[in-house]
Amino acid sequence: MNKKDALLRNAMPLLQWDEQKYATGFAHIDEQHRELFDGLNGLTLFLQNSLVTDDDENQGKVIELLYFLGEYAMKHFRDEEEIFAQCGHPMALVNKEAHQAFFEKFLEYNDNLAHAVFSRDILMQLHIFLNLWLVNHIVKIDTGLRECAGKPGMETFLQNSRLQARKQGVFSKFLALFARK
């Protein structure tokens, strides 16, 4: 392992859920955020535990994880945008535009990784982008949903939110791909 890899490995802490800092007031949105944290933590663990990212097996794992994260993020963004719109939140458009900008950048990284430009450096850049984007987006935009949780007419969303949050996390089985052999 070279010095750069050693430094990067030590500089990648796992994301930790903090209810005070990240909670939105909607249980299923918070659970989806936790799932996204878990998915990114899976990528972190992969990067920390794997020195080789250019063999076929590891490339397949990474591409599958990124595809899964992208699909999950799209579903999450739809759910979140629906709540922002339903409660008439003033940040609804800003939120939607942030999601669109996220996907443009995410797809750019995915294209680079999928078209034989697969490198540890690109994967590390993507990892940093995903972690920073998610945490900043939750703190600066998504926590604005707290003011919607108590509004009239949001009871149905809150009840559905509690029911959906009780379902088992989607990443639990998937992250087994990244278990160290």
C-alpha positions as a Markdown table, in Angstrom:
| # | Residue | x | y | z |
|---|---|---|---|---|
| 1 | Met | 0.0 | 0.0 | 0.0 |
| 2 | Asn | 1.4 | 3.4 | -0.9 |
| 3 | Lys | 1.3 | 6.5 | 1.3 |
| 4 | Lys | -1.6 | 8.0 | -0.6 |
| 5 | Asp | -3.8 | 4.9 | -0.1 |
| 6 | Ala | -2.8 | 4.7 | 3.6 |
| 7 | Leu | -3.8 | 8.3 | 4.2 |
| 8 | Leu | -7.1 | 8.0 | 2.3 |
| 9 | Arg | -7.9 | 4.8 | 4.1 |
| 10 | Asn | -7.5 | 6.5 | 7.5 |
| 11 | Ala | -9.4 | 9.6 | 6.4 |
| 12 | Met | -12.6 | 7.8 | 5.6 |
| 13 | Pro | -14.7 | 7.5 | 8.7 |
| 14 | Leu | -18.0 | 5.7 | 8.5 |
| 15 | Leu | -21.1 | 7.8 | 8.5 |
| 16 | Gln | -22.9 | 7.8 | 11.8 |
| 17 | Trp | -26.6 | 8.6 | 12.1 |
| 18 | Asp | -27.4 | 11.5 | 14.6 |
| 19 | Glu | -31.1 | 11.9 | 15.3 |
| 20 | Gln | -30.7 | 15.5 | 16.4 |
| 21 | Lys | -28.7 | 16.5 | 13.4 |
| 22 | Tyr | -30.4 | 14.5 | 10.6 |
| 23 | Ala | -34.0 | 13.7 | 11.6 |
| 24 | Thr | -36.7 | 15.1 | 9.3 |
| 25 | Gly | -39.8 | 14.2 | 11.3 |
| 26 | Phe | -40.8 | 11.6 | 8.7 |
| 27 | Ala | -39.8 | 8.1 | 9.8 |
| 28 | His | -39.5 | 6.5 | 6.4 |
| 29 | Ile | -37.4 | 9.4 | 5.0 |
| 30 | Asp | -35.1 | 9.1 | 8.0 |
| 31 | Glu | -34.9 | 5.3 | 7.5 |
| 32 | Gln | -34.1 | 5.8 | 3.8 |
| 33 | His | -31.3 | 8.3 | 4.9 |
| 34 | Arg | -30.0 | 5.6 | 7.2 |
| 35 | Glu | -30.1 | 3.1 | 4.4 |
| 36 | Leu | -28.1 | 5.5 | 2.2 |
| 37 | Phe | -25.6 | 5.9 | 5.0 |
| 38 | Asp | -25.3 | 2.1 | 5.2 |
| 39 | Gly | -24.8 | 1.9 | 1.4 |
| 40 | Leu | -22.1 | 4.5 | 1.5 |
| 41 | Asn | -20.5 | 2.8 | 4.6 |
| 42 | Gly | -20.4 | -0.3 | 2.5 |
| 43 | Leu | -18.4 | 1.5 | -0.2 |
| 44 | Thr | -16.2 | 3.0 | 2.6 |
| 45 | Leu | -15.5 | -0.5 | 3.9 |
| 46 | Phe | -14.8 | -1.8 | 0.5 |
| 47 | Leu | -12.3 | 1.0 | -0.1 |
| 48 | Gln | -10.7 | 0.5 | 3.3 |
| 49 | Asn | -10.4 | -3.3 | 2.9 |
| 50 | Ser | -9.6 | -3.8 | -0.7 |
| 51 | Leu | -6.3 | -2.7 | -2.2 |
| 52 | Val | -7.4 | -4.0 | -5.6 |
| 53 | Thr | -10.3 | -2.3 | -7.4 |
| 54 | Asp | -9.4 | -3.2 | -10.9 |
| 55 | Asp | -10.0 | -7.0 | -10.9 |
| 56 | Asp | -13.2 | -8.2 | -12.4 |
| 57 | Glu | -14.8 | -9.4 | -9.2 |
| 58 | Asn | -14.3 | -6.2 | -7.3 |
| 59 | Gln | -15.3 | -4.0 | -10.3 |
| 60 | Gly | -18.5 | -6.0 | -10.5 |
| 61 | Lys | -19.2 | -5.5 | -6.8 |
| 62 | Val | -18.6 | -1.8 | -7.1 |
| 63 | Ile | -20.7 | -1.3 | -10.2 |
| 64 | Glu | -23.5 | -3.3 | -8.6 |
| 65 | Leu | -23.4 | -1.3 | -5.4 |
| 66 | Leu | -23.4 | 2.0 | -7.4 |
| 67 | Tyr | -26.3 | 0.9 | -9.5 |
| 68 | Phe | -28.2 | -0.1 | -6.4 |
| 69 | Leu | -27.4 | 3.2 | -4.7 |
| 70 | Gly | -28.6 | 5.1 | -7.7 |
| 71 | Glu | -31.8 | 3.2 | -7.9 |
| 72 | Tyr | -32.4 | 3.6 | -4.2 |
| 73 | Ala | -31.6 | 7.3 | -4.3 |
| 74 | Met | -34.2 | 7.8 | -7.2 |
| 75 | Lys | -36.9 | 6.2 | -5.1 |
| 76 | His | -35.9 | 8.2 | -2.0 |
| 77 | Phe | -35.8 | 11.4 | -4.0 |
| 78 | Arg | -39.4 | 10.8 | -5.3 |
| 79 | Asp | -40.7 | 10.1 | -1.8 |
| 80 | Glu | -39.0 | 13.2 | -0.4 |
| 81 | Glu | -40.1 | 15.4 | -3.2 |
| 82 | Glu | -43.7 | 14.2 | -2.7 |
| 83 | Ile | -43.6 | 15.3 | 0.9 |
| 84 | Phe | -42.0 | 18.7 | 0.1 |
| 85 | Ala | -44.8 | 19.3 | -2.5 |
| 86 | Gln | -47.6 | 17.9 | -0.3 |
| 87 | Cys | -46.8 | 20.3 | 2.5 |
| 88 | Gly | -46.1 | 23.3 | 0.1 |
| 89 | His | -42.6 | 23.7 | 1.5 |
| 90 | Pro | -40.8 | 26.7 | 0.1 |
| 91 | Met | -37.6 | 24.6 | -0.4 |
| 92 | Ala | -39.5 | 22.1 | -2.7 |
| 93 | Leu | -38.0 | 23.4 | -5.9 |
| 94 | Val | -34.5 | 23.9 | -4.4 |
| 95 | Asn | -34.7 | 20.3 | -3.2 |
| 96 | Lys | -35.8 | 19.0 | -6.6 |
| 97 | Glu | -33.0 | 20.9 | -8.4 |
| 98 | Ala | -30.4 | 19.6 | -5.9 |
| 99 | His | -31.6 | 16.1 | -6.7 |
| 100 | Gln | -31.2 | 16.7 | -10.4 |
| 101 | Ala | -27.7 | 18.1 | -10.0 |
| 102 | Phe | -26.8 | 15.1 | -7.8 |
| 103 | Phe | -27.8 | 12.7 | -10.5 |
| 104 | Glu | -26.0 | 14.6 | -13.2 |
| 105 | Lys | -22.7 | 14.3 | -11.2 |
| 106 | Phe | -23.5 | 10.7 | -10.1 |
| 107 | Leu | -24.1 | 9.6 | -13.7 |
| 108 | Glu | -20.9 | 11.2 | -14.8 |
| 109 | Tyr | -18.9 | 9.2 | -12.3 |
| 110 | Asn | -20.8 | 6.0 | -13.1 |
| 111 | Asp | -20.1 | 6.5 | -16.8 |
| 112 | Asn | -16.4 | 6.9 | -16.1 |
| 113 | Leu | -16.4 | 3.7 | -14.0 |
| 114 | Ala | -18.5 | 1.7 | -16.4 |
| 115 | His | -16.6 | 2.5 | -19.5 |
| 116 | Ala | -13.3 | 1.0 | -18.6 |
| 117 | Val | -11.9 | 4.1 | -16.9 |
| 118 | Phe | -12.2 | 2.2 | -13.7 |
| 119 | Ser | -9.7 | 3.4 | -11.2 |
| 120 | Arg | -9.3 | 3.7 | -7.4 |
| 121 | Asp | -8.9 | 7.5 | -7.7 |
| 122 | Ile | -12.2 | 7.9 | -9.5 |
| 123 | Leu | -13.9 | 5.6 | -7.0 |
| 124 | Met | -12.4 | 7.6 | -4.1 |
| 125 | Gln | -13.6 | 10.9 | -5.7 |
| 126 | Leu | -17.1 | 9.5 | -6.1 |
| 127 | His | -17.0 | 8.3 | -2.5 |
| 128 | Ile | -16.1 | 11.7 | -1.2 |
| 129 | Phe | -18.7 | 13.4 | -3.4 |
| 130 | Leu | -21.5 | 11.0 | -2.3 |
| 131 | Asn | -20.6 | 11.4 | 1.4 |
| 132 | Leu | -20.3 | 15.1 | 1.4 |
| 133 | Trp | -23.4 | 15.6 | -0.8 |
| 134 | Leu | -25.6 | 13.4 | 1.3 |
| 135 | Val | -24.7 | 14.9 | 4.7 |
| 136 | Asn | -24.9 | 18.5 | 3.4 |
| 137 | His | -28.2 | 17.9 | 1.6 |
| 138 | Ile | -29.8 | 16.3 | 4.7 |
| 139 | Val | -28.6 | 19.1 | 7.0 |
| 140 | Lys | -29.3 | 22.1 | 4.8 |
| 141 | Ile | -32.5 | 21.0 | 3.0 |
| 142 | Asp | -34.1 | 17.8 | 4.2 |
| 143 | Thr | -34.3 | 18.8 | 7.9 |
| 144 | Gly | -36.6 | 21.6 | 6.7 |
| 145 | Leu | -39.3 | 18.9 | 6.6 |
| 146 | Arg | -39.5 | 19.1 | 10.4 |
| 147 | Glu | -41.7 | 22.0 | 10.0 |
| 148 | Cys | -44.1 | 20.0 | 7.8 |
| 149 | Ala | -44.4 | 17.1 | 10.2 |
| 150 | Gly | -46.9 | 19.0 | 12.5 |
| 151 | Lys | -49.0 | 20.6 | 9.7 |
| 152 | Pro | -52.6 | 19.6 | 9.2 |
| 153 | Gly | -53.1 | 17.1 | 6.5 |
| 154 | Met | -49.7 | 15.5 | 7.0 |
| 155 | Glu | -51.1 | 12.8 | 9.4 |
| 156 | Thr | -51.4 | 10.2 | 6.5 |
| 157 | Phe | -47.8 | 10.8 | 5.5 |
| 158 | Leu | -46.7 | 10.4 | 9.1 |
| 159 | Gln | -48.6 | 7.2 | 9.5 |
| 160 | Asn | -47.4 | 5.7 | 6.2 |
| 161 | Ser | -43.9 | 6.9 | 7.2 |
| 162 | Arg | -44.0 | 5.0 | 10.4 |
| 163 | Leu | -45.2 | 1.8 | 8.7 |
| 164 | Gln | -42.6 | 2.0 | 5.9 |
| 165 | Ala | -39.8 | 2.6 | 8.4 |
| 166 | Arg | -40.5 | -0.7 | 10.2 |
| 167 | Lys | -39.6 | -2.7 | 7.1 |
| 168 | Gln | -36.2 | -4.3 | 7.0 |
| 169 | Gly | -33.4 | -2.3 | 5.5 |
| 170 | Val | -32.7 | -3.0 | 1.8 |
| 171 | Phe | -29.0 | -2.9 | 2.2 |
| 172 | Ser | -28.7 | -5.6 | 4.9 |
| 173 | Lys | -28.4 | -8.5 | 2.4 |
| 174 | Phe | -26.7 | -6.5 | -0.3 |
| 175 | Leu | -23.8 | -5.4 | 1.9 |
| 176 | Ala | -22.8 | -9.0 | 2.3 |
| 177 | Leu | -21.2 | -8.6 | -1.1 |
| 178 | Phe | -18.6 | -6.4 | 0.5 |
| 179 | Ala | -17.8 | -8.7 | 3.4 |
| 180 | Arg | -14.1 | -9.4 | 3.5 |
| 181 | Lys | -13.4 | -12.9 | 2.5 |
